[in-house]
Every structure is written in C-alpha cells, then in structure tokens.
Amino acid sequence: MRTAFWKSMSSLRKLTTEILVIGSGAAGMAAAASASASGVSVLIIDDRSVPGGILPQCVHKGFGLGRYGKEMTGPEYGREEYHALEHSSAVYMPDTRALSIGVDRSAVITGRSGMAEVSFSECIIATGCTERPLWSLPVSGTRPDGIYTAGEAQEMTELSSYDVGSRIFILGSGDIGQIMARRFVQLGKTVIGMAEQNDHLGGMKRNQEECIEAYSIPVMLRATVTEIHGFPHLTGVTVHHIDTGNDELIECDTLITALGLEPDRSLAEGLETDDGYPDWLHFCGNADFVHEIADSASAQGEKLGRDLASHIQRSRKEV
Ligand SMILES: Cc1cc2nc3c(=O)[nH]c(=O)nc-3n(C[C@H](O)[C@H](O)[C@H](O)COP(=O)(O)OP(=O)(O)OC[C@H]3O[C@@H](n4cnc5c(N)ncnc54)[C@H](O)[C@@H]3O)c2cc1C
C-alpha cells in the first residue's frame, strides 16, 4: 500500500481512480482491501490521522469474535484490518476529507496540502454514523459546558485523556452510553444514573449485563431530561418521570447523551432522485445502516469491494 499526499496545490489537482472509498473505518478498510486484491485501482481517504474510524477509541474487548474467532479490543481489531489494507495496492490518504461528490463521478477532497478533484468509476461512502444531539429534544434551560454525546466523551476520554467531570448523569441507553457508564465507574467517577424514556434499556443485551447490571448503574425507565441548569458550567438537570408526571432535580457536573445513531449520508445529499441514488454510488458500514458489531460492517465492506471490482473488470472486457 502507498500513503499518498500531493505536492503543489496552486490549482485544483486532478486524481483518477477506479474506486474511491470515503472513510477508513471497519467498513471502508475492508472494502478497499478486497477491491484492490481483485485488481482494480482504489483510493481510500479519511479525515482522521489514523485509520480505523471509531475503533481506536473502543478500548473495551468485544470485537472480532465472528471474523477472527477471538475477542479483541477495538484498536486490536483495527490493526488486523489495517494490516490487510497496508498489504494491498490501495492508496490511502489520511487527514483528507471529502467535501462534495458531483454527478459527473468526481469528488472534491481536501487534505494537508490543499484541495484536489478525484475522478472515479465507483464511489463507496463509508463515513460511519452521527450521534443524535441533546438539542434535538425539547429541552429548556441554559446551554452550559459539560454536555457531551457518548461518542464524544469516549473519544476525549480514551484518545485525549480529557477528564469530562466527576458526577455524571446519562440520558438515553444506547450501547455507547452503557459502555461509557462502565468506563466512568472504572475511572473512579460517580455515575448518578441513566434515564431512558422507554420501559426497557436500548442497546445489546451483552452491554446491559456487562455494563449496567455488573456495575450497578441506577436506571430510571420512562424518564427523560427536560431542563438544563447552570451556566457557564452544568450544575444539574431536571428529570421528568413520564408516567407520574413528577419532576426531579439531579445535581451533576456532566451530562452524557446516548440518544441513538444515524447513518451519515451527508455527502450524498443532492444526488438522490426519484429513481434513488446513482448506480455508481454505494453505502457500506454504519453509513448504510447502524451495525451493532464491527465484524458485520467489515463483512459488508469486503463483499461490496469484491462485487464492484468484478463489475469493473467485466466493464473493462466489454470495452
Ligand atoms: C462505543 C461503541 C462500541 C462498540 N462496541 C463494539 C463491540 O464491542 N464489538 C463490535 O463488534 N462492534 C462494536 N461497535 C460497533 C462497530 O465498532 C461499528 O459498527 C463499526 O466499527 C463501524 O465502522 P464504519 O466503518 O461503518 O464507521 P466508522 O468507524 O465510524 O468510520 C467512518 C470513518 O469515516 C470518516 N469520515 C466521515 N466523513 C468523512 C468525509 N467526509 N471524508 C473523509 N472521511 C470521513 C470518519 O472520520 C471515520 O474515520 C461499537 C461501536 C461503538 C460506537
């Protein structure tokens, strides 16, 4: 594999590849490695400095059982996947963001040295997912610091050693929230509780057992946060109990939200018509649908890369 950067950017540089893969998480790496192993040219870009997408911040075990037959951490799993990419002929550009995709099968990208335009035959969007923010809910009160999505808190804690706070309340019971609840207890913080509007916790059963039950995290079902207190720092939240109508003030310095994940398809905005997306545009991994396990995102990417490479090779023979 080659790691490529372009040199002079005085004018928009032109690059050409048969397959452009946007995102080097579990899905994108597998797609790029399998496509290039099938003999087509592949360019894979990612706006982060290291490959793996969210894998480097998932320091807990629970990855790779299906794909490698052993339990690994996210970084270990990511290294295995990167190994295959590294030994392929795909060109990998870190620190490089796709800004837009045009109907003429081109993408504008920007990286360390400026902008470039990439022409491609097929494009794979493997950009992962976004977290639903607190402000999408009808929440009143102040807008202080101390409020993070679970993914942000995980990234800051695991990759930047940032101390988010010491008295933590969690709204929503998605997998990342449950994993972070356990992590905060392990770090010696007080997890005051987790509020969930439904009458049951979200996420995988495994996480409920290993993170919530095993660490005795207090759970409030049929409850939500309706008001934020404190400025400039968070001092508390009002928890509304849906069935009784009672409100309860919880004092905390950190609010973590785990309200759900949504595929990030922002790059494809404007490309969809009544007939759907163009036939050269493909989604995989969490950009297609939210995968509970990385193995599934990798498997989908691997198959897509292989199928697209076969399609390109058939087209070459017809020319
Ligand atoms: C907290 C958490 C815990 C998990 N625990 C487990 C577990 O225990 N076991 C398990 O098997 N799975 C687990 N998963 C699920 C699994 O990790 C994911 O489903 C999988 O890794 C998603 O891979 P992806 O490639 O689709 O997306 P991502 O890993 O999100 O990769 C997308 C990449 O695209 C990049 N990108 C986005 N937009 C652009 C752009 N415009 N230009 C360039 N690059 C861009 C992003 O920066 C990112 O690097 C967990 C997930 C989370 C969030």
The ligand as a Gaussian input file, in Angstrom:
#p B3LYP/6-31G(d) Opt

LIG

0 1
 C      -18.924000       2.849000      21.520000
 C      -19.046000       1.744000      20.539000
 C      -18.809000       0.491000      20.987000
 C      -18.855000      -0.564000      20.103000
 N      -18.580000      -1.803000      20.594000
 C      -18.493000      -2.825000      19.733000
 C      -18.048000      -4.110000      20.199000
 O      -17.799000      -4.317000      21.385000
 N      -17.922000      -5.092000      19.288000
 C      -18.193000      -4.874000      17.963000
 O      -18.017000      -5.792000      17.156000
 N      -18.642000      -3.673000      17.499000
 C      -18.797000      -2.645000      18.353000
 N      -19.210000      -1.421000      17.889000
 C      -19.707000      -1.285000      16.503000
 C      -18.616000      -1.151000      15.437000
 O      -17.472000      -0.615000      16.034000
 C      -19.079000      -0.260000      14.296000
 O      -20.286000      -0.738000      13.778000
 C      -18.061000      -0.202000      13.135000
 O      -16.752000      -0.055000      13.631000
 C      -18.427000       0.939000      12.204000
 O      -17.478000       1.056000      11.173000
 P      -17.705000       2.061000       9.957000
 O      -16.543000       1.847000       9.051000
 O      -19.039000       1.915000       9.368000
 O      -17.695000       3.546000      10.574000
 P      -16.613000       4.386000      11.376000
 O      -15.764000       3.548000      12.223000
 O      -17.378000       5.474000      12.030000
 O      -15.668000       5.023000      10.225000
 C      -16.081000       6.093000       9.407000
 C      -14.847000       6.927000       9.054000
 O      -15.208000       7.857000       8.020000
 C      -14.572000       9.097000       8.294000
 N      -15.291000      10.158000       7.584000
 C      -16.544000      10.626000       7.824000
 N      -16.859000      11.590000       6.937000
 C      -15.788000      11.748000       6.119000
 C      -15.509000      12.596000       4.989000
 N      -16.395000      13.491000       4.519000
 N      -14.299000      12.477000       4.383000
 C      -13.379000      11.569000       4.842000
 N      -13.596000      10.746000       5.895000
 C      -14.789000      10.828000       6.514000
 C      -14.677000       9.197000       9.819000
 O      -13.795000      10.140000      10.368000
 C      -14.326000       7.765000      10.222000
 O      -12.931000       7.600000      10.347000
 C      -19.173000      -0.338000      18.738000
 C      -19.424000       0.951000      18.282000
 C      -19.361000       1.991000      19.161000
 C      -19.619000       3.386000      18.636000

